[in-house]
Amino acid sequence: MTSNKPIANWTIDALVNWGVRTIICSPGSRNAPLVISALDHPSIEVVTVLDERSAAFIALGYIQQQDLPVAVCCTSGSALANYHPAVLEAFHSKLPLIVVSADRPADRIFKGEGQTCFQPNFYQPHIGASVHWDESSSLASIKEDVLTLSKNLAQHLPVHVNCALDEPLYETAASRPEVEWITAPQTASIQVDWESIQGTISSNGPAAIVVGQLTPKQSEALRTLLSQSDWNLTFFADPTSGLLDHPHARPLKAIVNFTPQTVLSIGGQWIDKKPKFHLRSLPLNIHIHLDPFQAWEVTDAPEFLHIKAPVTALSNLKEALEEVAISTPATTLETPALPWSDAAVAQRVFTSMQPEHTLHLGNSTAVRYFGFFPTHVRVHSNRGVAGIDGSLSTAVGAALADPDHMHWCVLGDQSFIYDSNALHLQYLPKNLTIVVLNNGVGAIFDWLPGVQKTDPQAQAVFANPLKVSIKGLVEASGADYVQVDHLDALSAALVANGRCKVIDAQTHDAPNTAVAQQFLRG
């Protein structure tokens, strides 16, 4: 049985037309017709997540693994506001998230009805496109909107469908109406004058190649390209590129020792601020960015060129780059024997992984530790907005979407506690191990210059010492809980047991700041 409301069926059909295989619904009343229609459709899986904020980040994890748009569906009012952090992340990370929000009819807004607010265009400007449909919308107008949204999804932008529904909401029909959807025209390939760009690179002085955040698919494609011919190039790589262990890669911070006049960047965000400040201080001639969807002019160069092409298109620039690109010999990082600490935990976890495993890194210290101990693994981190919001939820969603492979999530105690609703699901992924660097404070603030100059009251706000029982949170969710306080216990805990597991690595009294400073100075 499906909803008796055509608008609800058309909305779900549109999702399937976009390639959606999974819709994550949060319980509500106003979105009941959409839920009923989704459950009736044979081509779509319905996942239930109570907390809308967590639900939207779980959807991002699904997108990462499925490489397809994923939808979230909520009731009216403040529910769609809880999606906003994930919409921001999707917008900046270029993830095709589809928000479907139920709404009351326009004539009931601002008239004292419960659970209402103004919902059309809610996520501007951090959205590809927004449309508003109601029960008077014609199928012809909806088809035109579907084409508009299709073009934005093709550019990996999130989109928003706001659907106003009248009561009654729970009536059903025996079958859904059949609709012939218009297929969106394929985006024409962009023609690039590679010969001209090679000339630009050759004539603008020493060039530095910077690799920012890459998807695992992009990272593996670049590895394959480098293995196919004799490349004599150095890549200054961010940890989230997934390439920092590669022989041609050097830590991005090493670029501060050079004075390029041309920067060729690939991929997304950079974690470290110092390379950005260094490049902005130089008299650069040009910054060229290679990415199929987006570009940031982080260097403030007088000329900026965005090449909308995949990372493998770098092969078209190989000849010119080998003439002028900065090359620096590989260095071997001597890692001392580490005492029990966040760094020692991170090192043991990272070196335990296999290339086919997937690693999810929380922001703050966890993602930075990966730069000290890089390994060949499929790596993800929510660096679009670079906040701690949704780190655990995204990992949970990815593991659920990819049940045949092992997933790991490494994050701090503050990030874990903040996003612990991610574990409040009907079923948890059996292939996910979560490692919590539990030092009891927001340790990243010990790394930031200037914090120690503030007074103790301010430092206490930044550190935010908590006495929350991680054990209690985990046991309430039904996941396995293991507490460790030395490396042998950690190694034993890292052995998968076919259940979702949380490893509470307690480092409260460990020399975390002193050990981290060894690597920060290196």
C-alpha positions in Angstrom: 0.0 0.0 0.0 1.2 3.5 -0.8 0.1 7.0 0.1 -3.1 8.3 -1.5 -1.4 11.6 -2.1 0.1 11.9 -5.6 2.6 14.5 -4.5 4.1 12.0 -2.0 4.5 9.3 -4.7 5.9 11.8 -7.2 8.5 12.9 -4.7 9.7 9.4 -4.0 9.6 8.5 -7.7 11.8 11.6 -8.4 14.3 10.3 -5.8 14.5 6.9 -7.5 14.9 8.7 -10.9 18.0 10.5 -9.4 19.5 7.1 -8.5 18.6 7.2 -4.8 18.7 3.7 -3.3 18.5 4.8 0.4 16.3 7.3 2.2 16.9 8.0 5.9 13.7 8.9 7.6 13.2 10.4 11.0 9.8 9.7 12.6 7.2 12.4 12.4 3.6 13.0 11.5 3.7 15.6 8.7 6.1 13.4 6.7 3.9 10.3 7.0 2.8 10.3 3.4 6.4 10.4 2.2 7.4 7.5 4.5 4.4 5.4 3.5 5.2 6.0 -0.2 8.9 5.2 0.3 8.2 2.0 2.1 6.0 0.9 -0.8 8.6 1.6 -3.5 10.6 -1.6 -4.4 13.7 0.3 -5.4 14.4 2.2 -2.2 15.6 1.2 1.2 14.2 3.0 4.2 16.4 3.5 7.2 15.0 5.0 10.4 17.1 7.4 12.5 15.5 9.4 15.4 17.8 12.3 15.6 17.7 14.4 12.4 21.2 15.9 12.9 22.7 12.5 13.2 20.5 11.2 10.4 21.8 13.7 7.9 25.4 12.9 8.7 24.7 9.1 8.5 23.4 9.9 5.0 26.7 11.5 4.1 28.4 8.3 5.1 26.1 6.4 2.8 26.9 8.8 -0.1 30.7 8.3 0.5 30.3 4.6 0.0 27.5 4.3 -2.6 28.8 7.2 -4.7 25.1 8.1 -5.3 22.7 10.7 -4.0 21.1 9.8 -0.7 17.9 11.3 0.7 16.8 12.3 4.2 13.2 12.9 5.1 11.8 14.8 8.1 8.7 16.3 9.5 8.0 20.0 9.7 9.3 22.8 11.9 12.7 22.6 13.7 13.3 19.1 12.3 14.8 20.5 9.1 17.0 22.9 11.0 18.7 19.9 12.5 19.8 18.9 9.0 21.6 22.2 8.5 25.1 21.2 9.8 25.2 18.2 7.4 23.9 20.4 4.5 26.8 22.8 5.1 29.2 19.8 5.1 27.6 18.4 1.9 27.8 21.8 0.2 31.5 22.3 0.9 32.5 18.6 0.4 30.4 18.3 -2.8 28.2 15.4 -1.6 24.8 15.0 -3.3 22.6 15.0 -0.3 18.8 15.4 -0.9 16.8 16.9 1.9 13.0 16.2 1.7 11.2 18.2 4.4 7.5 17.9 5.0 5.6 21.2 5.6 2.2 22.5 6.4 0.2 24.3 3.7 1.2 27.9 3.1 -2.1 29.3 4.5 -1.3 27.8 7.9 2.2 29.3 8.4 2.4 32.0 11.1 -1.1 31.3 12.3 -0.3 29.5 15.6 0.0 26.0 14.2 2.4 23.7 16.0 5.7 22.7 14.6 5.7 25.3 11.8 8.2 27.8 10.5 9.0 29.3 7.1 10.7 26.4 5.2 11.1 27.3 1.5 14.7 28.2 0.6 15.7 27.3 4.1 19.3 26.4 3.4 20.3 29.3 1.2 23.1 30.0 0.3 24.6 26.6 1.1 22.4 24.6 -1.3 22.5 23.8 -5.0 18.8 24.4 -5.5 15.6 24.4 -3.5 12.0 23.8 -4.7 8.7 24.0 -2.9 5.9 21.6 -3.9 2.4 21.3 -2.5 -0.7 19.3 -3.3 -1.8 21.7 -6.0 1.6 21.4 -7.9 1.2 19.9 -11.3 3.2 17.0 -12.5 4.5 19.1 -15.4 5.9 21.7 -13.1 7.4 19.1 -10.8 9.1 17.5 -13.9 10.7 20.8 -14.7 11.9 21.2 -11.1 13.3 17.6 -11.2 15.5 18.6 -14.2 16.8 21.7 -12.3 17.6 19.6 -9.3 19.2 16.9 -11.5 21.7 19.4 -12.9 22.8 20.4 -9.3 23.1 16.8 -8.2 25.3 16.1 -11.2 27.6 18.8 -9.8 27.6 17.0 -6.4 25.6 19.8 -4.7 23.0 19.1 -2.1 19.4 20.0 -3.0 16.2 20.6 -1.0 12.6 19.6 -1.7 10.1 21.2 0.6 6.8 19.3 0.4 3.6 20.9 1.9 1.0 18.3 2.8 -2.6 18.7 3.9 -4.3 16.5 6.5 -5.4 13.7 6.6 -1.9 12.3 6.3 -2.2 8.5 6.8 -4.6 7.4 4.1 -3.4 4.9 1.6 -4.0 3.6 -2.0 -3.6 0.2 -3.5 -1.0 1.3 -6.1 1.1 4.2 -7.1 0.6 6.2 -10.3 3.0 5.4 -13.1 5.0 8.4 -14.3 7.4 8.7 -17.2 10.2 11.0 -16.0 12.2 13.2 -18.2 15.9 12.2 -18.3 18.2 15.0 -17.5 20.6 15.8 -20.4 24.2 14.8 -19.7 26.5 17.6 -18.9 28.7 18.4 -21.9 32.4 17.6 -21.3 34.6 20.7 -20.9 37.3 21.1 -23.5 40.6 22.1 -21.9 43.5 23.6 -23.9 46.2 21.5 -22.2 48.9 22.9 -24.5 48.2 26.4 -23.4 48.2 25.5 -19.7 51.5 23.7 -20.1 52.9 26.9 -21.6 51.6 28.8 -18.6 53.2 26.5 -16.2 56.5 26.5 -18.1 56.7 30.3 -18.2 55.8 31.1 -14.6 58.8 29.9 -12.6 59.2 27.1 -10.0 56.0 25.2 -9.3 54.7 23.4 -6.2 52.2 20.6 -6.5 49.8 20.5 -3.5 47.4 17.7 -2.9 44.5 18.5 -0.6 41.7 16.2 0.6 40.8 13.4 -1.9 38.1 10.8 -1.9 39.5 7.3 -1.6 38.5 6.8 -5.3 40.5 9.8 -6.3 43.4 8.8 -4.2 43.6 5.3 -5.7 43.3 6.8 -9.2 46.2 9.1 -8.6 48.3 6.2 -7.2 47.5 4.2 -10.3 48.5 7.1 -12.5 51.8 7.5 -10.7 52.6 3.8 -11.1 52.0 3.7 -14.9 55.0 5.8 -15.9 58.2 7.3 -14.5 57.1 10.4 -12.6 59.8 12.6 -11.2 57.6 14.9 -9.2 57.1 15.8 -5.5 53.6 16.2 -4.1 53.1 18.2 -1.0 50.3 16.2 0.5 47.6 16.8 3.1 47.0 13.8 5.4 43.4 13.5 4.1 44.7 13.1 0.5 45.4 9.4 1.5 48.7 9.8 -0.3 51.1 10.8 2.5 52.6 7.3 2.7 53.4 7.4 -1.1 57.1 7.7 -2.1 56.4 10.8 -4.2 54.6 12.6 -1.3 56.0 15.0 1.3 54.1 16.5 4.3 52.3 19.6 3.2 54.0 21.6 5.9 57.4 21.1 4.1 56.3 23.6 1.5 57.2 26.4 3.9 60.9 25.7 3.1 60.4 26.7 -0.6 59.4 29.8 -2.6 57.4 28.6 -5.6 56.0 31.1 -8.1 53.3 28.8 -9.4 51.0 26.5 -7.3 49.2 23.6 -8.9 46.7 22.3 -6.3 44.5 19.2 -6.5 41.5 18.2 -4.4 39.9 19.8 -1.4 40.7 21.4 1.9 44.1 21.6 3.6 44.3 21.0 7.4 47.5 23.0 8.2 47.2 26.8 8.2 50.9 27.5 7.9 51.3 26.5 4.2 48.4 28.8 3.4 50.0 31.7 5.2 53.4 31.0 3.7 52.0 30.9 0.1 50.0 34.1 0.7 53.2 35.8 1.7 55.0 35.0 -1.6 54.9 36.9 -4.8 53.1 34.1 -6.7 52.4 34.5 -10.4 49.5 32.0 -10.7 47.5 29.4 -8.8 46.0 26.6 -10.9 43.5 24.2 -9.3 42.5 20.8 -10.8 39.2 19.5 -9.6 36.0 18.4 -11.4 33.6 20.4 -9.2 35.1 23.1 -7.0 38.0 25.3 -6.3 39.3 27.6 -3.5 41.7 30.4 -4.1 43.6 29.8 -0.9 46.8 31.5 -2.0 45.5 34.9 -3.0 47.6 34.7 -6.1 47.0 37.5 -8.7 45.8 35.0 -11.3 43.7 31.9 -10.6 42.7 29.2 -13.0 40.3 26.4 -12.3 40.6 23.3 -14.5 37.4 21.3 -14.2 38.8 17.9 -14.8 39.4 14.7 -12.8 42.6 14.3 -10.9 44.0 11.8 -13.5 44.1 14.7 -16.0 47.3 15.6 -14.2 49.0 13.4 -16.8 48.3 16.1 -19.4 50.6 18.4 -17.5 53.4 16.0 -16.7 55.9 17.3 -19.3 55.7 20.9 -18.2 55.7 20.1 -14.5 58.8 18.0 -14.7 60.6 21.0 -16.1 59.7 23.4 -13.3 58.2 21.5 -10.4 59.9 21.6 -7.0 61.5 18.3 -6.1 62.7 17.3 -2.7 64.2 14.0 -1.6 62.2 11.7 0.6 62.9 11.8 4.3 62.4 9.0 6.7 60.5 9.9 9.8 62.2 8.5 12.8 59.4 7.6 15.3 60.7 7.2 18.8 59.2 4.6 21.1 56.1 6.4 22.4 54.8 6.2 26.0 51.1 5.5 26.5 49.4 8.6 25.0 47.0 9.7 22.3 49.8 9.6 19.8 50.8 6.0 20.8 47.1 4.9 20.5 46.8 6.6 17.0 50.0 5.0 15.8 49.0 1.5 16.9 45.5 1.8 15.4 46.7 3.2 12.0 49.4 0.6 11.6 46.9 -2.2 12.3 44.9 -1.3 9.2 44.9 -2.8 5.7 44.6 -0.9 2.4 41.0 -2.3 1.8 39.9 -0.9 5.2 38.2 2.4 5.6 39.3 4.9 8.2 37.1 7.8 9.4 38.9 10.6 11.3 37.3 13.0 13.7 38.6 16.6 13.4 40.8 18.3 15.9 43.7 16.0 17.0 42.7 12.7 15.4 43.0 13.8 11.8 46.3 15.5 12.6 47.8 12.4 14.1 47.2 10.6 10.8 49.7 13.1 9.3 52.3 11.8 11.7 51.6 8.1 11.1 50.3 7.9 7.5 49.3 4.5 6.1 47.8 3.2 2.9 44.1 3.1 3.7 40.8 4.5 2.5 40.5 7.7 4.5 37.5 10.0 5.1 37.1 13.1 7.3 34.4 15.8 7.4 36.8 18.6 6.4 34.3 20.6 4.3 33.4 22.8 7.3 36.1 21.1 9.5 34.0 20.9 12.6 33.5 18.0 15.0 29.8 17.8 14.2 28.7 14.4 12.8 32.1 12.7 12.7 30.7 9.5 14.4 27.4 9.6 12.5 29.2 9.7 9.1 31.3 6.7 10.1 28.2 4.8 11.2 26.4 5.6 7.9 29.5 4.5 5.8 29.8 1.2 7.7 26.1 0.5 7.3 26.4 1.2 3.6 29.5 -1.0 3.1 28.9 -4.1 5.3 31.5 -6.3 3.6 34.5 -4.2 4.6 36.0 -3.2 7.9 35.5 0.4 9.0 37.4 2.3 11.8 36.6 5.6 13.4 39.2 7.4 15.5 38.1 10.6 17.3 38.4 12.4 20.6 36.2 12.1 23.6 34.5 15.5 23.0 33.6 14.5 19.5 32.3 11.2 20.6 30.1 12.6 23.3 28.8 15.4 21.1 27.7 12.9 18.4 26.8 9.9 20.6 23.3 9.8 19.2 24.8 8.1 16.2 24.7 4.9 18.2 21.0 5.1 19.0 19.8 3.1 16.1 17.6 0.0 15.6 20.7 -1.9 14.5 24.4 -1.0 14.5 27.0 -1.8 11.9 28.9 -5.0 12.9 31.9 -3.9 10.8 32.7 -0.7 12.7 35.3 -0.3 15.5 35.4 3.1 17.2 38.5 4.3 19.0 38.0 7.2 21.4 41.1 9.2 22.4 39.7 9.8 25.9 42.0 12.4 27.5 39.1 14.1 29.2 39.5 17.5 27.6 39.5 19.3 24.3 43.1 18.6 23.7 43.4 20.4 20.4 43.5 23.7 22.3 46.9 22.7 23.7 48.2 22.6 20.2 47.0 26.0 19.2 49.4 29.0 19.5 48.2 31.6 21.9 45.8 29.6 24.1 48.3 29.3 26.9 48.5 33.1 27.0 44.8 33.3 28.1 43.8 33.2 31.8 42.8 30.0 33.5 39.1 30.7 33.2 39.3 31.0 29.5 41.5 27.9 29.2 38.9 25.9 31.2 36.2 27.0 28.7 38.4 25.8 25.8 39.4 22.5 27.4 35.8 21.8 28.6 36.7 18.9 31.0 33.9 16.4 31.1 33.0 13.6 33.5 30.6 11.8 31.1 30.6 8.0 31.3 31.5 6.8 27.8 30.9 3.3 29.1 27.3 4.3 30.1 26.7 5.8 26.7 28.0 2.8 24.8 26.2 0.2 26.9 22.9 2.1 26.5 23.3 1.7 22.7 24.0 -2.0 22.8 27.5 -1.7 21.3 30.5 -3.6 22.8 32.6 -1.5 25.2 36.3 -2.1 26.0 38.4 0.2 28.2 42.2 0.1 27.6 45.0 1.9 29.3 48.1 0.3 27.8 49.2 -0.8 24.3 49.0 -4.6 24.8 45.4 -4.2 25.9 44.7 -1.9 22.9 46.2 -4.5 20.4 43.9 -7.2 21.9 40.9 -4.9 21.6 41.6 -4.1 18.0 40.8 -7.7 16.9 37.3 -7.6 15.3 34.6 -9.7 16.8 31.7 -9.2 14.4 30.0 -6.5 16.5 30.1 -2.8 16.7 32.8 -2.0 19.2 33.9 1.1 21.1 37.4 1.1 22.5 37.8 3.7 25.3 41.5 4.5 25.2 41.9 6.3 28.5 44.9 8.7 28.4 43.8 11.3 31.0 47.1 11.2 32.8 49.3 10.6 29.8 51.9 13.1 28.5 49.7 13.9 25.5 50.7 17.5 24.9 54.5 16.8 25.3 54.4 13.8 22.9 52.4 15.7 20.3 54.8 18.6 20.5 57.6 16.3 19.5 55.9 15.7 16.1 54.7 19.3 15.7 58.3 20.5 16.0 59.5 17.8 13.6 
